[in-house]
Amino acid sequence: MTRDNTETSNERSAGQTCALSPSPDVNMSDTEHSGRPWAFSTWLSVVSLTFGSFALISSELLPMAVLTPMAADLGVTDGAAGQAVTLTALFAGLAAPSVALIVGRLDRKLINLILCLLVIASNIAVALTSDYIVLLAARMLLGIAIGGFFALAGATVVRLVSIEDMGKGMSIVFIGLSAGLVVAPALSTVIGDAFGWRAAFMAAAGAGLFALLLQAICLPSVPATSATSLPSLFGLLKRRNVRAGLVVGLLFFGGEVCGFTFMRPYLETNGGLDATAIAPVLLVLGLASLLGSAIAGVFADRVLRQGFGATFMVLAVATAGLLSLGTSYVAVLVFAAAWGLAIGAGPVMTQTWMGRSAPDQLEGVGGLFLAVIQFGVTLGAIAGGIAVDSYGTSAPLYVTAGCAVLATVLIATQRTPDVVSQTSASALAPAE
């Protein structure tokens, strides 16, 4: 069963009909999807969230691109400056489940606009300060914005497009995240070298302002139909598919970060590649992740379990291919592209799985999902550091491959989350 037997029994006895299906027991099988074309206004509203995710991830990673000059200007070590990223991730993880509890029934459009304002304020504060403590406080604000945005993103997208098109909607939103991972570090480095590291943060504030204006114009009112409570948040952990999704998310993000963090040292040491040869590999990987985000929604909406499992199987095979490097540079590029496809598709697949597992608690499950992401990133970085110091530069990739295999096996033991709670009918109705 996709949920506990008691849950399914309660849903069937409710005697109500979900607004998205003619029967009380809505079976959203892997072959069913809405197929309805989106209105132009719907596209604009979803794309406005894409620019929000781009502004958030670009701001989060920005210190990595300007770390040395920023540390020198503030009079701190590179390690201390790097904590600007660590602190942001920590507060994002703490904020994710908390925001859904705090915002209650406030209009989700208003919440998104406030989060955009936090992005702008954070980047401007960092750009103007000469005080390290102020910088850390500003980065805490950014962490809250990241946690809040991604915790509410799934529920907001569903209200805009419907639960059947959640995968498609989330794939578009996550294109912004993938684009930020590919474009932001390089662009921030260029801006920092040309105009100084503070100008790079002002540019990130500009990206947040653009997202704010776009959402103010294009995003419709998204009134909340219910508020998340602490008991309901913990109650999500009783659902088998939710637990499975959280474990898979932990394996995916932990394994990905573990391998990606030490990808360059591995290619240099084991692949014999210099910086000139590595740059195209990382570019191909980044561009492939964009493609993975773009196409994942199609599979998430039509063949969720199969696509979910295939994503991690591709990651495992691609990692194994990189671990068996020969002398073929083309093979390295091919495996890097496959790696990128998988890490681009993974967040979309995981978010859709979580949403389909708890359509009546989309914001609560979104908060848990992002908390797991941040926990996975932290564990992955720690595991990678221990592995590379203890066993060499190839060890982190073995961790990645192992996590991908475990995730594939776990998904294979699950059934597609396909029962929509009748009590969630109003929550799933698209916003006007």
N, C-alpha and C positions, 0 to 999 in steps of 0.2 A: 504494500500500500504506500501511497505517496505521503500519507500522514498517519498519525495514530488512528486506529480503528474507531475510537470514540469520537474523534474530530469528524471523520468522514460520515459517521452515523448521524451526528448532530446536524451536519450540513444537509444531508438528504431529508431529514425530518423537518427542516425549517419550513418547507412548503412555499418557498418564495422563488421567484425567477430572477436570475441575474440579468441586468439590463443588456449584457453583451451576448446573451445566449437564450434560446427558447426553452431550454430545459433547466430544472433546478440544479442538476448535477452537471456543471459545465465541464465538458471534457475537451481540453485544449491539447489535442494530440499533436505530435510532431508534424503532421501533414496539414494542420489547419492554421490559417492565418487570415487576417481581415481582408487583405487584397484591395481595400478601398484606397483610392488615390487621395493624397493629402491636398488640402487647399493651400494656396500660396501663402496665406497668413500663417498656417501651421508650420510650413517649412521655415518661415522667417522666425517664428517663435523658438523652434528647436535650434536653429542656427545661432540665435542670440545666446543660447546656453553654451554652444560650442565655443564662442568667443570668450565666454566666462571661464570655461575650463582651461582655455589657452592662456588667459591672463594669470590664472591661479598657478598653473604648473610652471610657467615662465618665471613668475616671481619666486616660487619656491626654490628653483634650481639656480637662480641668478648669482648668489654668492659664489658658487663653484667657478663661474666664469671670470670673476673679478676678485678672487680670493686674495691674491698676493698684494695688489695695490690697496685694497680695502684694509687689510690687516696693517700694512705699513702706515697708512694714513691715520688709523685709529690708535696706533701704538700698541697693538696686541700681536700675539703670535698667530701663525697661520692656523694652528690647531684651535685656538680660541675663536678665531673668525669663523672657522668651519662649524662651530656649534650653532651658528645662526640657522643652518639647515637642520641640524639635529633637533633644536628646540621647536622649530616650525612643525616638523613631523610629529613630535611628541604632543604638541597642543592640538594638532589636527586629529590625532587618535583619541585624545580626551574629549574634544569637542563633538566628534561625530555622533556618538550615542546621546550626548547631553543636549545638543541643539534641538533634536526632535522632541525631547521632554520639555524644553523651556519655551519653545515658540507657541505651543498650544494651537489655537485655531486661527492665528494670524494669517492673512493672505500670503501665500507663498511667493507671489510676485514681489511684495514688499520686502520679504525676508531676503530674496535674491538681490534686490537693489541695495539693501543694507550691507550684505556681504561684499558686494562690489565696492561700496564705499570704504569698507575695511581694507580691501586690497589697495585702493588708491592711497588711503591714509598711511598704511604701513610703508609703502614704497617711498612716499614723499618724506616721511619721518626719517627713514634710513638715509635718504639722499641728503638731508639737511643736517643731520646730527654729527657731532664729533665725539659723542659719548657712547661708549660700548654698551653700557647698561640700557640706554635709550634704544639702541639698535636691537638688543635682545627683546625688549618690551614690544617694539614695533613688529618684530618677527613672530611674537606670540599672537598678535592680532591677525597676522596672515594665517597662522595655523588654525585659528578659530574659523576664519573665512573658508579655508580649504575643507575643514571637517564639516562645516555646515552645508556648504554647496554640494559636496558629493553624497552626504547623508540624505539630502532632500531631492537629489537629481532624479533618481528613479521614479519616485512618486510624482514629481512634477512632469516628467516626460509622459508617464502613463495618463495623467490628466489631460495632456495636450493631444495625445494620439490614440489612446486605448491600450489595454494590456496586450492584445495580440500583436501590436506593432512595437512593443517595448524594445525588442532587440534592435530593430531598425533605428528607433529613436536614440537609444543609448550608443549605437555605433557612430552616429553623427556627432553626439556630444563628445565621445571619446576621441574623435578625430582631432579635436582641439588639444586634448591631452597629448596625443602622439606627436602632433605638430609642434607643441611646446618642447617636447623632449628632443626633437630633431633640430628645430630652428633656434630656439631660445639660447642655448649655450654658445653657439657660433655667433649669432647676431649680437649677443651681449658682450662677447669678447671684442668684436669689431668696434662697437660703440664705446666700450671702455677704453680701448687703445686710442681711439680717435679723440674722445672728448672727456675721458676720465670715468672712473667707476660710478661716481654719483649720477652722471648723465644716464648710465644704463638703468639705474633704479627709477629715474624720472621717466624713461621710456616705458618701463614696466607699469608705472602709474598711468601713463597714457593709454596703454593697452587695457587697463582696468576701467578707465574713463570711457573708452570706446564701448566696452562690454556693457557698462552701466547705461549709456545712452541707447544702445541697441535694444537692451531688455526693457528699458522704460517705454520705448516706442512700440516694439514688436511683441513683447510678452503680454498675453492677456491676463486678466485677473484670475488667480488660481486659488479660490477659497478652500480652506481646509474643511474636510467633512468630518474629521475626528481628530482627537488629540492623543498622542502617544503617552502611555502611562508606564511607570516602572514595572508593575506586575506584567503588563503585556509584553514589555521588552524582554524580561526574563522568560516569559511564556514561549517566546519564539524558539528558545533552545530546546523545547520539548518536541519540536517538529523535526522529523528525521532528515528531510531534504534540506532544511535550514542548517542543521548540524553538518551535513555532508558538504554543503556549499562553503561554509566557514572553514572547514578543514582543507578543502581543495584550494580556497583562496589563500590560506596560510602557506600551503605547499607551493603554490604558483608564485606568489610575490616573494616569498623567502628564497625559493630556488632561483628565480630570475635575477634578483638583486645580487645574490651570492655569485652567480656566474658572470653577470654583466660587469660588476665592479672590477673584476680581475680579468676581463676579456683581453684588454691590451697587453698586460704582462704575459699572459699565456701565448698570444700570437707572436710576441717578440721572442720569448724564450723557447717555446716548443715549435712554433711555426716558422721561426727564422725570418720574420718580417720586420722591416724598419718602419719608421713613422710614416714615410711617404706611401708605403704599401698598405699600412693599417687604416689610414684615413678613408680610402674608398670602401673598405670592408665595413667600417662603422657607418658610413653614409648609406650603403646598400641596406644594412640592417635597419637603420632609422627609417628609410623610405619604405621598406617592406612592412614595418610596423604601422605606418600610415595606411597602407593598403589593407593590412590585416584588420585594423579598426573599421575601415570602410565596408568591407565585405562580410564581416562577422555577423552583422545584424540579420542578413538574409538567412544564414544557417540557424541563428539563435531563434528566429521566429518560426522556422519550418521544421528543423530537425535538431532540436535543442540538445538532447542527450548525446546523439551521435556526433554533432558538431563540437560539443563540449569535450567529449573524450578524444576526438580527433585532434583538437587543438593541442592537447598535452602530449599526445602521441607524436605529433610533428615536432614539438619542442624536444622530446626525448631523442628522436631520430637525428634531428639537426645537431644536438649537443654531442651525440655519439659520433656523428660525422666529423665534427670539429676536433674531437678527441683522437680521432684516427687520422690526423692530418698527414698527407703525403707531401709531395712536392708540387701539387697542382694548385695554383693560385685561383683558378676558375672554380675548383671544388670548394675552396674556402668561401668564395663569394656566394656560391649556391647555398651552402649550409648556413651562412650568415643571413641570407635572404629568408630561408625557411625559419630560422630562429626569430627574425623580425616579424614575420607573419604571425607566428604563434604568440609572441608577447603583445602584439597589437590586438589580436582577437581575444586573448585571455580575459582582460577586464570586462569586455562586452558580454562574453559568454557567462562569466561568473555573476555579473550584476543581473543579467536576465534570469539566470537560474534562481538567484535569491529572490527576485521579484515574483517569479512564477510560484515559488515555494510559499510565499506569504503575501499574496495580493491584498489582503485586508490589513496588513501592517507594513506597508512599503517604506515608510519613513523610519520605523524602528529597525527593520531589517537592513535598510541602507546605512544606518548608523553603526550597526554591528559589523557590516561589511567593511566600512572604511576603517574602523578600529582594528579589524583583522589585517587589513592592508598595511597599516603603519606598524603593527606588531610584527608582521611577516618581514617587512623591510628591515626593521631593527635586527631581528633574528638572522636574516640572510646576511647582513653586513658583518655581524659578529661571527657567524659560522664561516663565512668566506675568509675573514682575517685569520681565524684559527687554522682553517684548512691550508691556506697558502703558506703560513709560517711553519706548519708541522709537516706537510707532505708535498709542497711545491705548487707551482702555478697551475698545474692541471687539476688539482684537487677540487677547487670550487666548481669546476664544470662537472665533475662527477657528482657533486651534491645536487647540482641543477638537474642532471639526468635522472638521478634517483628520485628526486621530488616529483618530476614529471611522470615517471613510471607509476609511482604510488598514486598520484592524482588520477591517472588513466584507469588504474585498477579500481579505485574507489568509485569513480563515475560509472564504471561497468556494472557495479553491484547495485546501483540505484535505478529506480524507475523515474521517468520524466515527471516533474511536478505538474500535474494536469488538472487538479481540482480547484476551482475558484470558490471561495467561501461566499455563500449567499449574502452574508452580512456585509460584504464589501461592495455590493452593487453600486451604491452611490459614490463610493470612493473611486471606482474604476470608470465612472462616466467622464468622458472627455470634457475639459473646461470649455465654456463658450467664449 
